[in-house]
Amino acid sequence: MNPWSNTLWLNEHGPRGGDEINIPERGKNYGWPLATHGINYSGLPIPEAKGETVAGTEPPLFVWKKSPALSGMAFYNSDVFPQWKNKLFIGALKDKDVIVLNVSGNSVTEEGRILGDRNQRVRDVRVGPDGYLYVLTDESDGQLLKVSPSRE
């Protein structure tokens, strides 16, 4: 739930490309499989796909044509680290990092990445009651990381 606009945000992990963020509304069609920015894992087109935009479907709020393989996400709404205010953190399984999106109302204004140097699939992210970001990695030696902003 976006704490600043009080709207539900969802992420969708597409096949090869087409990972999305949507703000679902009752009765609206978000496209899959007719409208997609992705292809099948085999590299072939998705048979039902008619294109990236299709009449009668809603476009995504934000889309990645190259799939980072989205996983868990969390809005940062704590006062502990003010530099993280208005940010959305999303785990990336394939890209092995955490995506950081700047959020303004119901828009994404900028994308960044953190923790890519760890080279670990990120399964989930959560903001703890202490204001730290907790990141769960998805490896045979998976870890729970307690993350704070870097000092610059």
OpenMM code with the backbone's topology and positions (N, CA, C; nanometers):
from openmm import Vec3, app, unit

residues = "MET ASN PRO TRP SER ASN THR LEU TRP LEU ASN GLU HIS GLY PRO ARG GLY GLY ASP GLU ILE ASN ILE PRO GLU ARG GLY LYS ASN TYR GLY TRP PRO LEU ALA THR HIS GLY ILE ASN TYR SER GLY LEU PRO ILE PRO GLU ALA LYS GLY GLU THR VAL ALA GLY THR GLU PRO PRO LEU PHE VAL TRP LYS LYS SER PRO ALA LEU SER GLY MET ALA PHE TYR ASN SER ASP VAL PHE PRO GLN TRP LYS ASN LYS LEU PHE ILE GLY ALA LEU LYS ASP LYS ASP VAL ILE VAL LEU ASN VAL SER GLY ASN SER VAL THR GLU GLU GLY ARG ILE LEU GLY ASP ARG ASN GLN ARG VAL ARG ASP VAL ARG VAL GLY PRO ASP GLY TYR LEU TYR VAL LEU THR ASP GLU SER ASP GLY GLN LEU LEU LYS VAL SER PRO SER ARG GLU".split()
positions = [
    Vec3(0.0843, -0.1168, 0.0000),
    Vec3(0.0000, 0.0000, 0.0000),
    Vec3(0.0893, 0.1236, 0.0000),
    Vec3(0.0701, 0.2106, -0.0958),
    Vec3(0.1465, 0.3353, -0.1013),
    Vec3(0.0988, 0.4236, 0.0139),
    Vec3(0.1857, 0.4499, 0.1118),
    Vec3(0.1422, 0.5250, 0.2299),
    Vec3(0.1156, 0.6724, 0.2029),
    Vec3(0.1631, 0.7244, 0.0904),
    Vec3(0.1477, 0.8669, 0.0617),
    Vec3(0.0219, 0.8952, -0.0192),
    Vec3(-0.0220, 0.7986, -0.1003),
    Vec3(-0.1441, 0.8187, -0.1794),
    Vec3(-0.2570, 0.7266, -0.1339),
    Vec3(-0.2249, 0.6350, -0.0414),
    Vec3(-0.3218, 0.5388, 0.0112),
    Vec3(-0.3829, 0.4532, -0.1002),
    Vec3(-0.2983, 0.4133, -0.1962),
    Vec3(-0.3421, 0.3261, -0.3050),
    Vec3(-0.2609, 0.1975, -0.3033),
    Vec3(-0.3235, 0.0913, -0.3496),
    Vec3(-0.2578, -0.0376, -0.3594),
    Vec3(-0.1672, -0.0393, -0.4817),
    Vec3(-0.0421, -0.0773, -0.4631),
    Vec3(0.0521, -0.0963, -0.5729),
    Vec3(0.0900, -0.2440, -0.5748),
    Vec3(0.0983, -0.3015, -0.6934),
    Vec3(0.1403, -0.4406, -0.7105),
    Vec3(0.2540, -0.4469, -0.8105),
    Vec3(0.3443, -0.5431, -0.7889),
    Vec3(0.4418, -0.5682, -0.8946),
    Vec3(0.4111, -0.7034, -0.9560),
    Vec3(0.4436, -0.7168, -1.0829),
    Vec3(0.4211, -0.8406, -1.1564),
    Vec3(0.5514, -0.8820, -1.2225),
    Vec3(0.5892, -1.0057, -1.1968),
    Vec3(0.7101, -1.0631, -1.2545),
    Vec3(0.6702, -1.1288, -1.3861),
    Vec3(0.7105, -1.0677, -1.4973),
    Vec3(0.6798, -1.1220, -1.6292),
    Vec3(0.7710, -1.2389, -1.6627),
    Vec3(0.7551, -1.2992, -1.7817),
    Vec3(0.8455, -1.4072, -1.8203),
    Vec3(0.9836, -1.3491, -1.8531),
    Vec3(1.0174, -1.3339, -1.9784),
    Vec3(1.1439, -1.2678, -2.0161),
    Vec3(1.1104, -1.1254, -2.0545),
    Vec3(1.1122, -1.0396, -1.9570),
    Vec3(1.0763, -0.9001, -1.9784),
    Vec3(0.9315, -0.8752, -1.9423),
    Vec3(0.8986, -0.7480, -1.9317),
    Vec3(0.7616, -0.7129, -1.9026),
    Vec3(0.7267, -0.7102, -1.7554),
    Vec3(0.8265, -0.7074, -1.6660),
    Vec3(0.7958, -0.6882, -1.5241),
    Vec3(0.7311, -0.5506, -1.5091),
    Vec3(0.6296, -0.5418, -1.4228),
    Vec3(0.5496, -0.4200, -1.4148),
    Vec3(0.5179, -0.3809, -1.2714),
    Vec3(0.4838, -0.2539, -1.2561),
    Vec3(0.4147, -0.2049, -1.1370),
    Vec3(0.2803, -0.1522, -1.1851),
    Vec3(0.1753, -0.1938, -1.1161),
    Vec3(0.0401, -0.1495, -1.1485),
    Vec3(-0.0293, -0.0991, -1.0233),
    Vec3(-0.1262, -0.0116, -1.0438),
    Vec3(-0.2163, 0.0326, -0.9376),
    Vec3(-0.3538, -0.0218, -0.9762),
    Vec3(-0.3894, -0.1400, -0.9244),
    Vec3(-0.5128, -0.2042, -0.9698),
    Vec3(-0.6381, -0.1306, -0.9239),
    Vec3(-0.7353, -0.1285, -1.0133),
    Vec3(-0.8665, -0.0724, -0.9828),
    Vec3(-0.9721, -0.1731, -1.0266),
    Vec3(-1.0775, -0.1823, -0.9480),
    Vec3(-1.1858, -0.2768, -0.9747),
    Vec3(-1.2381, -0.2606, -1.1181),
    Vec3(-1.2510, -0.3759, -1.1865),
    Vec3(-1.3113, -0.3779, -1.3189),
    Vec3(-1.2188, -0.3436, -1.4343),
    Vec3(-1.0937, -0.3093, -1.4049),
    Vec3(-1.0009, -0.2734, -1.5132),
    Vec3(-0.9159, -0.3943, -1.5516),
    Vec3(-0.8737, -0.3967, -1.6765),
    Vec3(-0.7951, -0.5062, -1.7317),
    Vec3(-0.6517, -0.4573, -1.7483),
    Vec3(-0.5571, -0.5297, -1.6879),
    Vec3(-0.4168, -0.4881, -1.6926),
    Vec3(-0.3365, -0.5623, -1.7993),
    Vec3(-0.4086, -0.6297, -1.8891),
    Vec3(-0.3468, -0.6700, -2.0133),
    Vec3(-0.3055, -0.8138, -2.0325),
    Vec3(-0.2469, -0.8763, -1.9319),
    Vec3(-0.1880, -1.0086, -1.9529),
    Vec3(-0.2946, -1.1084, -1.9946),
    Vec3(-0.2687, -1.1887, -2.0951),
    Vec3(-0.1477, -1.1971, -2.1771),
    Vec3(-0.1559, -1.1183, -2.3084),
    Vec3(-0.2653, -1.0439, -2.3280),
    Vec3(-0.2808, -0.9725, -2.4559),
    Vec3(-0.1817, -0.8586, -2.4720),
    Vec3(-0.1638, -0.7793, -2.3660),
    Vec3(-0.0689, -0.6668, -2.3691),
    Vec3(0.0488, -0.7025, -2.2799),
    Vec3(0.1666, -0.7079, -2.3377),
    Vec3(0.2854, -0.7437, -2.2597),
    Vec3(0.4098, -0.6809, -2.3220),
    Vec3(0.5078, -0.6564, -2.2387),
    Vec3(0.6384, -0.6072, -2.2841),
    Vec3(0.7405, -0.7206, -2.2853),
    Vec3(0.6939, -0.8442, -2.2593),
    Vec3(0.7854, -0.9571, -2.2492),
    Vec3(0.7637, -1.0614, -2.3572),
    Vec3(0.8491, -1.1631, -2.3518),
    Vec3(0.8390, -1.2799, -2.4390),
    Vec3(0.8478, -1.4036, -2.3506),
    Vec3(0.8197, -1.5211, -2.4078),
    Vec3(0.8317, -1.6456, -2.3331),
    Vec3(0.9773, -1.6729, -2.2962),
    Vec3(0.9962, -1.7562, -2.1945),
    Vec3(1.1318, -1.7941, -2.1533),
    Vec3(1.2085, -1.8584, -2.2682),
    Vec3(1.1370, -1.9233, -2.3601),
    Vec3(1.2008, -1.9886, -2.4752),
    Vec3(1.2570, -1.8875, -2.5748),
    Vec3(1.2140, -1.7608, -2.5618),
    Vec3(1.2547, -1.6585, -2.6570),
    Vec3(1.1506, -1.6333, -2.7645),
    Vec3(1.0491, -1.7178, -2.7698),
    Vec3(0.9417, -1.7006, -2.8675),
    Vec3(0.8376, -1.6031, -2.8144),
    Vec3(0.7630, -1.5400, -2.9028),
    Vec3(0.6571, -1.4492, -2.8570),
    Vec3(0.5513, -1.5240, -2.7758),
    Vec3(0.4823, -1.4528, -2.6917),
    Vec3(0.3696, -1.5088, -2.6177),
    Vec3(0.2542, -1.5196, -2.7168),
    Vec3(0.1998, -1.6409, -2.7385),
    Vec3(0.1033, -1.6605, -2.8474),
    Vec3(-0.0174, -1.5668, -2.8434),
    Vec3(-0.0683, -1.5362, -2.7252),
    Vec3(-0.1883, -1.4531, -2.7139),
    Vec3(-0.1589, -1.3038, -2.7263),
    Vec3(-0.0322, -1.2657, -2.7183),
    Vec3(0.0046, -1.1236, -2.7135),
    Vec3(-0.0307, -1.0520, -2.8434),
    Vec3(-0.0873, -0.9328, -2.8270),
    Vec3(-0.1233, -0.8479, -2.9409),
    Vec3(-0.0343, -0.7246, -2.9496),
    Vec3(0.0556, -0.7065, -2.8515),
    Vec3(0.1445, -0.5913, -2.8504),
    Vec3(0.1652, -0.5397, -2.7091),
    Vec3(0.2374, -0.4291, -2.6985),
    Vec3(0.2639, -0.3698, -2.5669),
    Vec3(0.1443, -0.2912, -2.5149),
    Vec3(0.0672, -0.2344, -2.6048),
    Vec3(-0.0553, -0.1644, -2.5657),
    Vec3(-0.1699, -0.2204, -2.6483),
    Vec3(-0.2811, -0.2452, -2.5810),
    Vec3(-0.3980, -0.3030, -2.6455),
    Vec3(-0.5204, -0.2257, -2.5980),
    Vec3(-0.6072, -0.1890, -2.6910),
    Vec3(-0.7297, -0.1163, -2.6553),
    Vec3(-0.8068, -0.1938, -2.5484),
    Vec3(-0.8569, -0.1217, -2.4503),
    Vec3(-0.9351, -0.1831, -2.3433),
    Vec3(-0.8524, -0.2323, -2.2268),
    Vec3(-0.7193, -0.2136, -2.2343),
    Vec3(-0.6332, -0.2531, -2.1224),
    Vec3(-0.5615, -0.1305, -2.0680),
    Vec3(-0.5218, -0.1403, -1.9425),
    Vec3(-0.4521, -0.0310, -1.8752),
    Vec3(-0.3014, -0.0466, -1.8922),
    Vec3(-0.2293, 0.0602, -1.9213),
    Vec3(-0.0831, 0.0499, -1.9277),
    Vec3(-0.0260, 0.0392, -1.7865),
    Vec3(0.0908, -0.0232, -1.7718),
    Vec3(0.1526, -0.0294, -1.6393),
    Vec3(0.1973, 0.1093, -1.5934),
    Vec3(0.2033, 0.1270, -1.4634),
    Vec3(0.2575, 0.2506, -1.4070),
    Vec3(0.4062, 0.2606, -1.4397),
    Vec3(0.4763, 0.1467, -1.4311),
    Vec3(0.6202, 0.1412, -1.4583),
    Vec3(0.6489, 0.0026, -1.5137),
    Vec3(0.7383, -0.0069, -1.6107),
    Vec3(0.7670, -0.1353, -1.6738),
    Vec3(0.9166, -0.1501, -1.6988),
    Vec3(0.9647, -0.2739, -1.6873),
    Vec3(1.1016, -0.3096, -1.7234),
    Vec3(1.0917, -0.4020, -1.8438),
    Vec3(1.1475, -0.3615, -1.9579),
    Vec3(1.1452, -0.4481, -2.0766),
    Vec3(1.2386, -0.5672, -2.0571),
    Vec3(1.3524, -0.5446, -1.9929),
    Vec3(1.4441, -0.6530, -1.9556),
    Vec3(1.4098, -0.6892, -1.8113),
    Vec3(1.3703, -0.8123, -1.7901),
    Vec3(1.3188, -0.8528, -1.6593),
    Vec3(1.4263, -0.8569, -1.5515),
    Vec3(1.4091, -0.7780, -1.4424),
    Vec3(1.4964, -0.7949, -1.3263),
    Vec3(1.4488, -0.9104, -1.2384),
    Vec3(1.3316, -0.9677, -1.2701),
    Vec3(1.2677, -1.0739, -1.1914),
    Vec3(1.2277, -1.0206, -1.0539),
    Vec3(1.1255, -0.9366, -1.0545),
    Vec3(1.0797, -0.8700, -0.9328),
    Vec3(1.0340, -0.9693, -0.8272),
    Vec3(1.0584, -0.9331, -0.7015),
    Vec3(1.0102, -1.0124, -0.5884),
    Vec3(0.9424, -0.9163, -0.4903),
    Vec3(0.9645, -0.9362, -0.3603),
    Vec3(0.8968, -0.8543, -0.2597),
    Vec3(0.9311, -0.7070, -0.2689),
    Vec3(0.8377, -0.6239, -0.2201),
    Vec3(0.8613, -0.4793, -0.2243),
    Vec3(0.8083, -0.4137, -0.0980),
    Vec3(0.8658, -0.2969, -0.0679),
    Vec3(0.8253, -0.2229, 0.0521),
    Vec3(0.8463, -0.0739, 0.0308),
    Vec3(0.7462, 0.0037, 0.0696),
    Vec3(0.7581, 0.1498, 0.0710),
    Vec3(0.8299, 0.1909, 0.1985),
    Vec3(0.9181, 0.2897, 0.1875),
    Vec3(0.9877, 0.3398, 0.3067),
    Vec3(0.9115, 0.4599, 0.3603),
    Vec3(0.8497, 0.4411, 0.4774),
    Vec3(0.7690, 0.5472, 0.5377),
    Vec3(0.8071, 0.5662, 0.6840),
    Vec3(0.9366, 0.5628, 0.7110),
    Vec3(0.9882, 0.5835, 0.8464),
    Vec3(1.0638, 0.7158, 0.8493),
    Vec3(1.0786, 0.7714, 0.9669),
    Vec3(1.1550, 0.8954, 0.9821),
    Vec3(1.3000, 0.8695, 1.0213),
    Vec3(1.3384, 0.7417, 1.0369),
    Vec3(1.4729, 0.7082, 1.0846),
    Vec3(1.5798, 0.7514, 0.9840),
    Vec3(1.5590, 0.7236, 0.8564),
    Vec3(1.6542, 0.7618, 0.7517),
    Vec3(1.5817, 0.8530, 0.6524),
    Vec3(1.5817, 0.9848, 0.6756),
    Vec3(1.5059, 1.0777, 0.5906),
    Vec3(1.5426, 1.0695, 0.4424),
    Vec3(1.6665, 1.0315, 0.4102),
    Vec3(1.7081, 1.0226, 0.2699),
    Vec3(1.6361, 0.9095, 0.1955),
    Vec3(1.5716, 0.8202, 0.2679),
    Vec3(1.4958, 0.7120, 0.2056),
    Vec3(1.3461, 0.7426, 0.1965),
    Vec3(1.3035, 0.8547, 0.2495),
    Vec3(1.1614, 0.8896, 0.2451),
    Vec3(1.1154, 0.8954, 0.0996),
    Vec3(0.9953, 0.8517, 0.0740),
    Vec3(0.9361, 0.8497, -0.0613),
    Vec3(1.0087, 0.7560, -0.1570),
    Vec3(1.0611, 0.6468, -0.1039),
    Vec3(1.1273, 0.5469, -0.1881),
    Vec3(1.0517, 0.4139, -0.1774),
    Vec3(1.0534, 0.3409, -0.2866),
    Vec3(0.9987, 0.2060, -0.2926),
    Vec3(1.1145, 0.1117, -0.3218),
    Vec3(1.1308, 0.0105, -0.2375),
    Vec3(1.2375, -0.0883, -0.2527),
    Vec3(1.1763, -0.2185, -0.3043),
    Vec3(1.2387, -0.2768, -0.4090),
    Vec3(1.1889, -0.4007, -0.4693),
    Vec3(1.3062, -0.4966, -0.4871),
    Vec3(1.2888, -0.6202, -0.4424),
    Vec3(1.3901, -0.7222, -0.4642),
    Vec3(1.3950, -0.7637, -0.6103),
    Vec3(1.5154, -0.8007, -0.6557),
    Vec3(1.5340, -0.8470, -0.7936),
    Vec3(1.6092, -0.9797, -0.7903),
    Vec3(1.5421, -1.0855, -0.8336),
    Vec3(1.6017, -1.2188, -0.8316),
    Vec3(1.7074, -1.2349, -0.9408),
    Vec3(1.6744, -1.2015, -1.0643),
    Vec3(1.7685, -1.2190, -1.1756),
    Vec3(1.8822, -1.1174, -1.1701),
    Vec3(1.8479, -0.9920, -1.1440),
    Vec3(1.9507, -0.8876, -1.1411),
    Vec3(2.0335, -0.8893, -1.0131),
    Vec3(1.9890, -0.9633, -0.9129),
    Vec3(2.0634, -0.9827, -0.7879),
    Vec3(2.0963, -0.8503, -0.7193),
    Vec3(1.9928, -0.7683, -0.7019),
    Vec3(2.0101, -0.6418, -0.6310),
    Vec3(1.8755, -0.5962, -0.5766),
    Vec3(1.8724, -0.4758, -0.5224),
    Vec3(1.7484, -0.4140, -0.4765),
    Vec3(1.7256, -0.2897, -0.5617),
    Vec3(1.6102, -0.2842, -0.6238),
    Vec3(1.5706, -0.1681, -0.7035),
    Vec3(1.5168, -0.0627, -0.6075),
    Vec3(1.5580, 0.0619, -0.6278),
    Vec3(1.5110, 0.1733, -0.5448),
    Vec3(1.4419, 0.2730, -0.6372),
    Vec3(1.3116, 0.2902, -0.6169),
    Vec3(1.2352, 0.3836, -0.6989),
    Vec3(1.1968, 0.5054, -0.6165),
    Vec3(1.2195, 0.6242, -0.6710),
    Vec3(1.1687, 0.7471, -0.6089),
    Vec3(1.0225, 0.7592, -0.6480),
    Vec3(0.9384, 0.7854, -0.5489),
    Vec3(0.7942, 0.7913, -0.5702),
    Vec3(0.7438, 0.9311, -0.5383),
    Vec3(0.6599, 0.9831, -0.6257),
    Vec3(0.5918, 1.1104, -0.6028),
    Vec3(0.4437, 1.0872, -0.6297),
    Vec3(0.3631, 1.0836, -0.5242),
    Vec3(0.2211, 1.0521, -0.5403),
    Vec3(0.2047, 0.9135, -0.5967),
    Vec3(0.1451, 0.9023, -0.7149),
    Vec3(0.1304, 0.7740, -0.7824),
    Vec3(0.2163, 0.7671, -0.9080),
    Vec3(0.3367, 0.8257, -0.9005),
    Vec3(0.4308, 0.8233, -1.0123),
    Vec3(0.5682, 0.7796, -0.9640),
    Vec3(0.6424, 0.7179, -1.0544),
    Vec3(0.7826, 0.6842, -1.0302),
    Vec3(0.8655, 0.7879, -1.1039),
    Vec3(0.9570, 0.8539, -1.0320),
    Vec3(1.0346, 0.9617, -1.0931),
    Vec3(1.1788, 0.9239, -1.1237),
    Vec3(1.2291, 0.8179, -1.0601),
    Vec3(1.3699, 0.7813, -1.0815),
    Vec3(1.3923, 0.6391, -1.0321),
    Vec3(1.4872, 0.5686, -1.0960),
    Vec3(1.5235, 0.4326, -1.0559),
    Vec3(1.6712, 0.4268, -1.0205),
    Vec3(1.7027, 0.3585, -0.9117),
    Vec3(1.8398, 0.3316, -0.8717),
    Vec3(1.8515, 0.1873, -0.8261),
    Vec3(1.9718, 0.1471, -0.7889),
    Vec3(1.9963, 0.0094, -0.7438),
    Vec3(2.0921, 0.0118, -0.6253),
    Vec3(2.0725, -0.0829, -0.5328),
    Vec3(2.1662, -0.1035, -0.4227),
    Vec3(2.1907, -0.2534, -0.4052),
    Vec3(2.2996, -0.2869, -0.3393),
    Vec3(2.3385, -0.4228, -0.3001),
    Vec3(2.3734, -0.5142, -0.4170),
    Vec3(2.3965, -0.4597, -0.5355),
    Vec3(2.4346, -0.5417, -0.6497),
    Vec3(2.5702, -0.6079, -0.6332),
    Vec3(2.6549, -0.5496, -0.5499),
    Vec3(2.7892, -0.6044, -0.5285),
    Vec3(2.7868, -0.7358, -0.4507),
    Vec3(2.6765, -0.7702, -0.3882),
    Vec3(2.6665, -0.8942, -0.3096),
    Vec3(2.6453, -1.0166, -0.3982),
    Vec3(2.5957, -0.9948, -0.5222),
    Vec3(2.5721, -1.1032, -0.6172),
    Vec3(2.4836, -1.2138, -0.5590),
    Vec3(2.3733, -1.1715, -0.4945),
    Vec3(2.2779, -1.2669, -0.4372),
    Vec3(2.1367, -1.2305, -0.4819),
    Vec3(2.0598, -1.3333, -0.5179),
    Vec3(1.9194, -1.3117, -0.5531),
    Vec3(1.8459, -1.2541, -0.4324),
    Vec3(1.7651, -1.1527, -0.4551),
    Vec3(1.6904, -1.0904, -0.3452),
    Vec3(1.5451, -1.1367, -0.3535),
    Vec3(1.5024, -1.2106, -0.2521),
    Vec3(1.3682, -1.2683, -0.2475),
    Vec3(1.2648, -1.1719, -0.1903),
    Vec3(1.3030, -1.0962, -0.0863),
    Vec3(1.2045, -1.0094, -0.0218),
    Vec3(1.2731, -0.8916, 0.0449),
    Vec3(1.1992, -0.7830, 0.0592),
    Vec3(1.2456, -0.6649, 0.1323),
    Vec3(1.1314, -0.6167, 0.2213),
    Vec3(1.1666, -0.5714, 0.3407),
    Vec3(1.0692, -0.5174, 0.4351),
    Vec3(1.1349, -0.4056, 0.5140),
    Vec3(1.0530, -0.3104, 0.5586),
    Vec3(1.1002, -0.2057, 0.6487),
    Vec3(1.0612, -0.2482, 0.7893),
    Vec3(1.1614, -0.2563, 0.8775),
    Vec3(1.1349, -0.2961, 1.0147),
    Vec3(1.0836, -0.1802, 1.0984),
    Vec3(1.0285, -0.2105, 1.2158),
    Vec3(0.9807, -0.1046, 1.3051),
    Vec3(1.0934, -0.0135, 1.3530),
    Vec3(1.2189, -0.0611, 1.3389),
    Vec3(1.3348, 0.0202, 1.3768),
    Vec3(1.3798, 0.1136, 1.2638),
    Vec3(1.3108, 0.1100, 1.1475),
    Vec3(1.3440, 0.1977, 1.0353),
    Vec3(1.4491, 0.1425, 0.9407),
    Vec3(1.5081, 0.0278, 0.9723),
    Vec3(1.6061, -0.0344, 0.8829),
    Vec3(1.5341, -0.1122, 0.7727),
    Vec3(1.6022, -0.1307, 0.6607),
    Vec3(1.5522, -0.2138, 0.5530),
    Vec3(1.6062, -0.3544, 0.5759),
    Vec3(1.5187, -0.4533, 0.5727),
    Vec3(1.5594, -0.5927, 0.5878),
    Vec3(1.5448, -0.6613, 0.4529),
    Vec3(1.6525, -0.7262, 0.4091),
    Vec3(1.6602, -0.7876, 0.2770),
    Vec3(1.6887, -0.9362, 0.2951),
    Vec3(1.6032, -1.0196, 0.2362),
    Vec3(1.6189, -1.1644, 0.2438),
    Vec3(1.6732, -1.2145, 0.1108),
    Vec3(1.7904, -1.2793, 0.1144),
    Vec3(1.8489, -1.3321, -0.0091),
    Vec3(1.8029, -1.4757, -0.0304),
    Vec3(1.8079, -1.5189, -0.1552),
    Vec3(1.7536, -1.6476, -0.1975),
    Vec3(1.8666, -1.7293, -0.2592),
    Vec3(1.9522, -1.7790, -0.1756),
    Vec3(2.0661, -1.8602, -0.2186),
    Vec3(2.0762, -1.9802, -0.1248),
    Vec3(2.1626, -2.0758, -0.1561),
    Vec3(2.1784, -2.1907, -0.0659),
    Vec3(2.2301, -2.1463, 0.0704),
    Vec3(2.3036, -2.0364, 0.0735),
    Vec3(2.3506, -1.9796, 0.2004),
    Vec3(2.2786, -1.8470, 0.2267),
    Vec3(2.1476, -1.8452, 0.1985),
    Vec3(2.0680, -1.7233, 0.2081),
    Vec3(2.0886, -1.6485, 0.3387),
    Vec3(2.0720, -1.5178, 0.3325),
    Vec3(2.0966, -1.4321, 0.4480),
    Vec3(1.9813, -1.3353, 0.4668),
    Vec3(1.9678, -1.2880, 0.5894),
    Vec3(1.8790, -1.1770, 0.6209),
    Vec3(1.9695, -1.0587, 0.6514),
    Vec3(1.9642, -0.9564, 0.5664),
    Vec3(2.0530, -0.8408, 0.5786),
    Vec3(1.9785, -0.7240, 0.6413),
    Vec3(2.0432, -0.6556, 0.7335),
    Vec3(1.9906, -0.5329, 0.7931),
    Vec3(2.0638, -0.4178, 0.7252),
    Vec3(1.9891, -0.3333, 0.6524),
    Vec3(2.0500, -0.2348, 0.5636),
    Vec3(2.0129, -0.0932, 0.6074),
    Vec3(2.1140, -0.0062, 0.6038),
    Vec3(2.0924, 0.1372, 0.6269),
    Vec3(2.1565, 0.2127, 0.5105),
    Vec3(2.1198, 0.3391, 0.4900),
    Vec3(2.1798, 0.4150, 0.3795),
    Vec3(2.3302, 0.4300, 0.3980),
    Vec3(2.4017, 0.4348, 0.2854),
    Vec3(2.5464, 0.4569, 0.2933),
    Vec3(2.5726, 0.6019, 0.3312),
    Vec3(2.6832, 0.6231, 0.3978),
    Vec3(2.7238, 0.7604, 0.4332),
    Vec3(2.8015, 0.8182, 0.3171),
    Vec3(2.7616, 0.9342, 0.2725),
    Vec3(2.8303, 0.9951, 0.1569),
    Vec3(2.8862, 1.1291, 0.1943),
] * unit.nanometer
topology = app.Topology()
chain = topology.addChain("A")
for resn in residues:
    res = topology.addResidue(resn, chain)
    for name in ("N", "CA", "C"):
        topology.addAtom(name, app.Element.getBySymbol(name[0]), res)
